[in-house]
Amino acid sequence: MPGLTIGDTVPNLHVQTTHGDFKLHDYFSGSWTILFSHPGDFTPVCTTELGKMAKYSEEFNKRGVKLLGLSCDDLNSHKEWIKDIEAYTPGAKVDYPIISDPTRDIIKQLNMVDPAEKDPKGSQLPSRALHIVGPENTIKLSFLYPATTGRNMDEVVRVLDSLQRASKHKVATPVDWKPGEPVVISPGVNNEEAKAMFPQGFQTVDLPSKKEYLRFTQVS
Ligand code: BEZ
């Protein structure tokens, strides 16, 4: 599907939410933000996802990350649904805004439409899209899941940790990386630069090609 992708600026749309109306860039205001959509209110998988997102609020706060949900239903429906979400996930407080998008204009502009899902009136529905927006209002990472597959919130936190490290240092995170494990030095950094950039040192893996491109170091 064409549309918003990594590196693009999120359009500064005016949105109606459970916390009032605002423009997206005003909400982001230089923070990292997770903008995530759901096929509909009062649906089973979505109810579990929004609760888990709320339950992880401390993890997101620690990383300076704001949350912003979206489901097309109206604001009264959202407010009623929040009671179910909080009841299902004990300890969860849905204190982040949820956008309402009755005209489906927002999900189209944010590349969040699921081509396979329609509501009973035949209107389009959002996929389980999740955009991680960086402090400059650009998309850093997107997930696009179908309605039938709930997202893994530990993975959301893990990729945030990867993105935030890569924004601070010229590094990338290898397969299955977790915080505390070594990262790899970006290919654009030569060994001389790496010595200056990483005074803690780095280890180069000896590979059959003898090309010294797999270099591990530690950053926090
Ligand atoms: C759900 O949230 O459970 C759901 C929503 C739409 C289609 C299938 C599942």
Boltz pocket constraint, residues with backbone or C-beta under 6 A from the ligand:
constraints:
  - pocket:
      binder: B
      contacts: [[A, 39], [A, 40], [A, 43], [A, 44], [A, 45], [A, 46], [A, 47], [A, 147], [A, 148]]
      max_distance: 6.0
